[in-house]
Amino acid sequence: MDDFTPDVLISEEEIAIRVEALGKAITEEFEGEELTVICVLKGAFMFCSDLLKQINLPVKLEFIALSSYGDGTNSSGNVKLEMDLSGSIAGKNVLVVEDIVDTGLTIKTLTEMLNVRNPKTLKLASLLFKPTRNEHPAKIDYLGFEIEDKFVIGYGLDYAGRYRELPYVGVLNAGN
Ligand code: PRP
C-alpha cells in the first residue's frame, strides 16, 4: 500500500485547545448530572477519547457502530447499524460524539434511531462539519471546526481504512 504524507489542516495543538473548550462547555451544561456519551465508531474514537478527558462529570461510555453505503454518485445512501449500544438510554442525558457531519445522513439516521428510545436529552458533538456537502441539517451542539469540502484524514478519520492514527487532521494533497 502506498504511503502518503498528508498536509496538516488542523494541528494537534489547535485540536487540543478546541477540545478543551468543548469539554468545559459540556461540563457546564450538565453540571450536577450524569452523562451518557455515545462514541460513533470508528471515526470518533480519538476525538471521543480526548473529549472525555476534558469533561468533568460522571460519565457512562457507550459505543455504536454505523456504516454508510452509497453508490458513489448518488449521496442518498443508507446507513447500517453494525453494532448497537450495550445499555438503555431511556431517561438519560445523551451526548453523541461524531468525528464529522458531512451529508448529515449518518447523524440523521442515528438521531431518529436514538430518539425512539426516549433519552431525557440528546445532544451532538462533532469535531468537524462540512457545510458545502450537507443535505440533512442537524443541530451540532458542540462543534470543533467547520471545514471546506476537502477529503480529510487523521485523528480518527480514514482513507481506505488508513491514517486514523494521525494526531492531526490532514488532507491528501494533489502532489502525493
Ligand atoms: C463517516 C463519519 C461519519 C459519517 C459522516 O463514517 O465517521 O459517521 O461518515 O458522513 P455523512 O454525514 O455523510 O453521513 P464512515 O461511514 O466512513 O465510517 P467510519 O466512522 O467507520 O470511518
py3Dmol code that shows the C-alpha trace and the ligand (Angstrom):
import py3Dmol

protein = """\
ATOM      1  CA  MET A   1       0.000   0.000   0.000  1.00  0.00           C
ATOM      2  CA  ASP A   2       1.315   3.444  -0.888  1.00  0.00           C
ATOM      3  CA  ASP A   3       2.070   5.830   1.926  1.00  0.00           C
ATOM      4  CA  PHE A   4       1.231   9.489   1.542  1.00  0.00           C
ATOM      5  CA  THR A   5       2.442  12.410   3.584  1.00  0.00           C
ATOM      6  CA  PRO A   6      -0.628  14.486   4.302  1.00  0.00           C
ATOM      7  CA  ASP A   7      -0.724  18.259   4.654  1.00  0.00           C
ATOM      8  CA  VAL A   8      -1.795  19.437   8.088  1.00  0.00           C
ATOM      9  CA  LEU A   9      -5.221  21.088   8.027  1.00  0.00           C
ATOM     10  CA  ILE A  10      -5.835  21.287  11.776  1.00  0.00           C
ATOM     11  CA  SER A  11      -2.829  20.761  14.039  1.00  0.00           C
ATOM     12  CA  GLU A  12      -2.640  18.687  17.183  1.00  0.00           C
ATOM     13  CA  GLU A  13      -2.332  21.899  19.211  1.00  0.00           C
ATOM     14  CA  GLU A  14      -5.388  23.519  17.594  1.00  0.00           C
ATOM     15  CA  ILE A  15      -7.412  20.379  18.236  1.00  0.00           C
ATOM     16  CA  ALA A  16      -6.333  20.220  21.878  1.00  0.00           C
ATOM     17  CA  ILE A  17      -7.355  23.834  22.510  1.00  0.00           C
ATOM     18  CA  ARG A  18     -10.760  23.349  20.883  1.00  0.00           C
ATOM     19  CA  VAL A  19     -11.414  20.002  22.597  1.00  0.00           C
ATOM     20  CA  GLU A  20     -10.622  21.543  25.985  1.00  0.00           C
ATOM     21  CA  ALA A  21     -13.142  24.343  25.326  1.00  0.00           C
ATOM     22  CA  LEU A  22     -15.819  21.889  24.203  1.00  0.00           C
ATOM     23  CA  GLY A  23     -15.267  19.734  27.282  1.00  0.00           C
ATOM     24  CA  LYS A  24     -15.610  22.781  29.516  1.00  0.00           C
ATOM     25  CA  ALA A  25     -18.857  23.845  27.829  1.00  0.00           C
ATOM     26  CA  ILE A  26     -20.296  20.318  28.142  1.00  0.00           C
ATOM     27  CA  THR A  27     -19.290  20.164  31.810  1.00  0.00           C
ATOM     28  CA  GLU A  28     -21.051  23.473  32.472  1.00  0.00           C
ATOM     29  CA  GLU A  29     -24.226  22.499  30.628  1.00  0.00           C
ATOM     30  CA  PHE A  30     -24.669  19.215  32.510  1.00  0.00           C
ATOM     31  CA  GLU A  31     -23.336  20.305  35.913  1.00  0.00           C
ATOM     32  CA  GLY A  32     -24.697  18.088  38.681  1.00  0.00           C
ATOM     33  CA  GLU A  33     -25.972  15.471  36.253  1.00  0.00           C
ATOM     34  CA  GLU A  34     -24.759  12.222  34.753  1.00  0.00           C
ATOM     35  CA  LEU A  35     -23.943  11.974  31.079  1.00  0.00           C
ATOM     36  CA  THR A  36     -24.073   9.009  28.716  1.00  0.00           C
ATOM     37  CA  VAL A  37     -21.560   9.532  25.930  1.00  0.00           C
ATOM     38  CA  ILE A  38     -22.073   7.562  22.703  1.00  0.00           C
ATOM     39  CA  CYS A  39     -18.922   7.234  20.613  1.00  0.00           C
ATOM     40  CA  VAL A  40     -19.802   6.583  16.958  1.00  0.00           C
ATOM     41  CA  LEU A  41     -17.275   4.075  15.625  1.00  0.00           C
ATOM     42  CA  LYS A  42     -14.936   4.023  14.059  1.00  0.00           C
ATOM     43  CA  GLY A  43     -14.118   7.616  13.173  1.00  0.00           C
ATOM     44  CA  ALA A  44     -14.944   9.266  16.505  1.00  0.00           C
ATOM     45  CA  PHE A  45     -12.717   7.119  18.697  1.00  0.00           C
ATOM     46  CA  MET A  46      -9.849   9.602  19.082  1.00  0.00           C
ATOM     47  CA  PHE A  47     -11.978  12.742  19.435  1.00  0.00           C
ATOM     48  CA  CYS A  48     -14.205  10.984  21.954  1.00  0.00           C
ATOM     49  CA  SER A  49     -11.239   9.768  23.971  1.00  0.00           C
ATOM     50  CA  ASP A  50      -9.702  13.239  24.199  1.00  0.00           C
ATOM     51  CA  LEU A  51     -13.066  14.924  24.814  1.00  0.00           C
ATOM     52  CA  LEU A  52     -13.884  12.618  27.722  1.00  0.00           C
ATOM     53  CA  LYS A  53     -10.665  13.673  29.452  1.00  0.00           C
ATOM     54  CA  GLN A  54     -11.953  17.261  29.381  1.00  0.00           C
ATOM     55  CA  ILE A  55     -15.435  16.507  30.736  1.00  0.00           C
ATOM     56  CA  ASN A  56     -15.646  16.780  34.497  1.00  0.00           C
ATOM     57  CA  LEU A  57     -18.889  14.877  35.084  1.00  0.00           C
ATOM     58  CA  PRO A  58     -19.940  11.347  35.984  1.00  0.00           C
ATOM     59  CA  VAL A  59     -19.876   9.733  32.532  1.00  0.00           C
ATOM     60  CA  LYS A  60     -21.001   6.391  31.163  1.00  0.00           C
ATOM     61  CA  LEU A  61     -19.431   5.476  27.848  1.00  0.00           C
ATOM     62  CA  GLU A  62     -21.262   3.597  25.116  1.00  0.00           C
ATOM     63  CA  PHE A  63     -20.205   2.649  21.608  1.00  0.00           C
ATOM     64  CA  ILE A  64     -22.261   2.307  18.464  1.00  0.00           C
ATOM     65  CA  ALA A  65     -21.004   1.340  15.017  1.00  0.00           C
ATOM     66  CA  LEU A  66     -22.660   2.501  11.820  1.00  0.00           C
ATOM     67  CA  SER A  67     -21.608   2.187   8.221  1.00  0.00           C
ATOM     68  CA  SER A  68     -22.987   4.108   5.301  1.00  0.00           C
ATOM     69  CA  TYR A  69     -23.455   2.782   1.826  1.00  0.00           C
ATOM     70  CA  GLY A  70     -23.887   4.977  -1.227  1.00  0.00           C
ATOM     71  CA  ASP A  71     -23.479   4.229  -4.905  1.00  0.00           C
ATOM     72  CA  GLY A  72     -20.710   6.793  -5.274  1.00  0.00           C
ATOM     73  CA  THR A  73     -22.671   9.214  -7.439  1.00  0.00           C
ATOM     74  CA  ASN A  74     -25.908   9.442  -5.531  1.00  0.00           C
ATOM     75  CA  SER A  75     -25.459  10.696  -1.970  1.00  0.00           C
ATOM     76  CA  SER A  76     -28.729   9.154  -0.808  1.00  0.00           C
ATOM     77  CA  GLY A  77     -27.034   6.053   0.579  1.00  0.00           C
ATOM     78  CA  ASN A  78     -28.317   4.218   3.582  1.00  0.00           C
ATOM     79  CA  VAL A  79     -26.859   3.674   6.997  1.00  0.00           C
ATOM     80  CA  LYS A  80     -26.489   0.234   8.502  1.00  0.00           C
ATOM     81  CA  LEU A  81     -26.269  -0.492  12.220  1.00  0.00           C
ATOM     82  CA  GLU A  82     -23.176  -2.664  12.666  1.00  0.00           C
ATOM     83  CA  MET A  83     -23.084  -2.694  16.470  1.00  0.00           C
ATOM     84  CA  ASP A  84     -25.681  -1.412  18.892  1.00  0.00           C
ATOM     85  CA  LEU A  85     -25.368   0.150  22.348  1.00  0.00           C
ATOM     86  CA  SER A  86     -24.915  -2.203  25.287  1.00  0.00           C
ATOM     87  CA  GLY A  87     -27.409  -0.460  27.550  1.00  0.00           C
ATOM     88  CA  SER A  88     -30.633   1.543  27.678  1.00  0.00           C
ATOM     89  CA  ILE A  89     -30.589   5.333  27.197  1.00  0.00           C
ATOM     90  CA  ALA A  90     -34.160   5.876  28.408  1.00  0.00           C
ATOM     91  CA  GLY A  91     -34.290   8.879  30.742  1.00  0.00           C
ATOM     92  CA  LYS A  92     -30.565   9.595  30.288  1.00  0.00           C
ATOM     93  CA  ASN A  93     -28.688  12.712  29.208  1.00  0.00           C
ATOM     94  CA  VAL A  94     -27.080  11.510  25.998  1.00  0.00           C
ATOM     95  CA  LEU A  95     -24.202  13.077  24.091  1.00  0.00           C
ATOM     96  CA  VAL A  96     -23.470  11.592  20.671  1.00  0.00           C
ATOM     97  CA  VAL A  97     -19.852  12.099  19.625  1.00  0.00           C
ATOM     98  CA  GLU A  98     -19.066  12.095  15.908  1.00  0.00           C
ATOM     99  CA  ASP A  99     -15.867  12.855  14.013  1.00  0.00           C
ATOM    100  CA  ILE A 100     -17.590  14.546  11.077  1.00  0.00           C
ATOM    101  CA  VAL A 101     -21.007  15.598   9.818  1.00  0.00           C
ATOM    102  CA  ASP A 102     -20.769  15.555   6.039  1.00  0.00           C
ATOM    103  CA  THR A 103     -24.031  14.928   4.130  1.00  0.00           C
ATOM    104  CA  GLY A 104     -25.673  14.526   7.536  1.00  0.00           C
ATOM    105  CA  LEU A 105     -27.248  11.190   6.656  1.00  0.00           C
ATOM    106  CA  THR A 106     -25.466   9.252   9.393  1.00  0.00           C
ATOM    107  CA  ILE A 107     -26.425  11.649  12.161  1.00  0.00           C
ATOM    108  CA  LYS A 108     -29.996  11.986  10.864  1.00  0.00           C
ATOM    109  CA  THR A 109     -30.401   8.202  10.914  1.00  0.00           C
ATOM    110  CA  LEU A 110     -28.754   7.856  14.300  1.00  0.00           C
ATOM    111  CA  THR A 111     -30.811  10.663  15.847  1.00  0.00           C
ATOM    112  CA  GLU A 112     -34.038   9.016  14.687  1.00  0.00           C
ATOM    113  CA  MET A 113     -32.822   5.665  15.998  1.00  0.00           C
ATOM    114  CA  LEU A 114     -31.970   7.092  19.424  1.00  0.00           C
ATOM    115  CA  ASN A 115     -34.964   9.400  19.878  1.00  0.00           C
ATOM    116  CA  VAL A 116     -37.415   6.482  19.880  1.00  0.00           C
ATOM    117  CA  ARG A 117     -35.504   5.092  22.882  1.00  0.00           C
ATOM    118  CA  ASN A 118     -36.663   8.093  24.935  1.00  0.00           C
ATOM    119  CA  PRO A 119     -33.498   9.742  26.234  1.00  0.00           C
ATOM    120  CA  LYS A 120     -34.024  12.666  28.615  1.00  0.00           C
ATOM    121  CA  THR A 121     -31.870  14.872  26.386  1.00  0.00           C
ATOM    122  CA  LEU A 122     -29.980  14.143  23.159  1.00  0.00           C
ATOM    123  CA  LYS A 123     -27.088  16.377  22.142  1.00  0.00           C
ATOM    124  CA  LEU A 124     -24.441  16.145  19.453  1.00  0.00           C
ATOM    125  CA  ALA A 125     -20.742  16.892  19.486  1.00  0.00           C
ATOM    126  CA  SER A 126     -18.837  16.701  16.208  1.00  0.00           C
ATOM    127  CA  LEU A 127     -15.205  17.520  15.607  1.00  0.00           C
ATOM    128  CA  LEU A 128     -15.822  18.581  12.004  1.00  0.00           C
ATOM    129  CA  PHE A 129     -18.656  19.909   9.838  1.00  0.00           C
ATOM    130  CA  LYS A 130     -18.632  20.298   6.049  1.00  0.00           C
ATOM    131  CA  PRO A 131     -21.432  22.776   5.250  1.00  0.00           C
ATOM    132  CA  THR A 132     -20.971  22.581   1.485  1.00  0.00           C
ATOM    133  CA  ARG A 133     -21.950  18.900   1.361  1.00  0.00           C
ATOM    134  CA  ASN A 134     -24.710  18.968   3.941  1.00  0.00           C
ATOM    135  CA  GLU A 135     -28.090  17.661   2.790  1.00  0.00           C
ATOM    136  CA  HIS A 136     -29.678  16.709   6.095  1.00  0.00           C
ATOM    137  CA  PRO A 137     -29.393  19.630   8.515  1.00  0.00           C
ATOM    138  CA  ALA A 138     -28.627  18.635  12.093  1.00  0.00           C
ATOM    139  CA  LYS A 139     -28.080  20.793  15.130  1.00  0.00           C
ATOM    140  CA  ILE A 140     -24.469  20.339  16.206  1.00  0.00           C
ATOM    141  CA  ASP A 141     -24.496  21.452  19.833  1.00  0.00           C
ATOM    142  CA  TYR A 142     -20.725  21.239  20.217  1.00  0.00           C
ATOM    143  CA  LEU A 143     -18.717  21.771  17.051  1.00  0.00           C
ATOM    144  CA  GLY A 144     -14.960  21.644  16.761  1.00  0.00           C
ATOM    145  CA  PHE A 145     -14.289  23.087  13.313  1.00  0.00           C
ATOM    146  CA  GLU A 146     -16.187  23.978  10.152  1.00  0.00           C
ATOM    147  CA  ILE A 147     -14.127  22.898   7.149  1.00  0.00           C
ATOM    148  CA  GLU A 148     -14.119  23.247   3.377  1.00  0.00           C
ATOM    149  CA  ASP A 149     -15.030  20.403   1.064  1.00  0.00           C
ATOM    150  CA  LYS A 150     -11.698  18.574   1.278  1.00  0.00           C
ATOM    151  CA  PHE A 151     -11.047  14.891   1.858  1.00  0.00           C
ATOM    152  CA  VAL A 152      -9.804  14.840   5.418  1.00  0.00           C
ATOM    153  CA  ILE A 153      -7.927  12.111   7.232  1.00  0.00           C
ATOM    154  CA  GLY A 154      -6.323  11.570  10.603  1.00  0.00           C
ATOM    155  CA  TYR A 155      -7.468  11.988  14.201  1.00  0.00           C
ATOM    156  CA  GLY A 156      -9.832   9.075  13.655  1.00  0.00           C
ATOM    157  CA  LEU A 157     -10.754   9.713  10.023  1.00  0.00           C
ATOM    158  CA  ASP A 158      -9.608   7.247   7.421  1.00  0.00           C
ATOM    159  CA  TYR A 159      -8.730   6.851   3.785  1.00  0.00           C
ATOM    160  CA  ALA A 160      -9.388   3.223   2.810  1.00  0.00           C
ATOM    161  CA  GLY A 161      -9.002   2.254   6.450  1.00  0.00           C
ATOM    162  CA  ARG A 162      -5.673   4.018   6.891  1.00  0.00           C
ATOM    163  CA  TYR A 163      -4.409   7.167   8.663  1.00  0.00           C
ATOM    164  CA  ARG A 164      -6.822   7.074  11.611  1.00  0.00           C
ATOM    165  CA  GLU A 165      -3.843   7.153  13.999  1.00  0.00           C
ATOM    166  CA  LEU A 166      -2.519  10.570  12.927  1.00  0.00           C
ATOM    167  CA  PRO A 167      -2.667  13.086  15.818  1.00  0.00           C
ATOM    168  CA  TYR A 168      -3.827  15.888  13.490  1.00  0.00           C
ATOM    169  CA  VAL A 169      -6.478  16.383  10.772  1.00  0.00           C
ATOM    170  CA  GLY A 170      -4.783  16.294   7.403  1.00  0.00           C
ATOM    171  CA  VAL A 171      -5.546  16.405   3.722  1.00  0.00           C
ATOM    172  CA  LEU A 172      -4.040  14.298   0.976  1.00  0.00           C
ATOM    173  CA  ASN A 173      -2.697  16.893  -1.417  1.00  0.00           C
ATOM    174  CA  ALA A 174      -2.705  16.511  -5.178  1.00  0.00           C
ATOM    175  CA  GLY A 175       1.065  16.250  -5.339  1.00  0.00           C
ATOM    176  CA  ASN A 176       1.353  12.969  -3.457  1.00  0.00           C
TER     177      ASN A 176
END
"""
ligand_1 = """\
22
PRP
C -18.048 8.691 8.472
C -18.020 9.536 9.722
C -19.475 9.833 9.981
C -20.077 9.818 8.600
C -20.354 11.216 8.159
O -18.301 7.361 8.826
O -17.427 8.855 10.800
O -20.064 8.849 10.799
O -19.122 9.215 7.707
O -20.857 11.243 6.851
P -22.333 11.700 6.499
O -22.644 12.946 7.270
O -22.266 11.946 5.012
O -23.262 10.570 6.843
P -17.966 6.116 7.870
O -19.247 5.545 7.319
O -16.913 6.486 6.884
O -17.422 5.049 8.905
P -16.172 5.146 9.922
O -16.546 6.125 11.007
O -16.056 3.758 10.436
O -14.959 5.604 9.138
"""
view = py3Dmol.view(width=600, height=400)
view.addModel(protein, "pdb")
view.setStyle({"model": 0}, {"cartoon": {"style": "trace"}})
view.addModel(ligand_1, "xyz")
view.setStyle({"model": 1}, {"stick": {}})
view.zoomTo()
view.show()
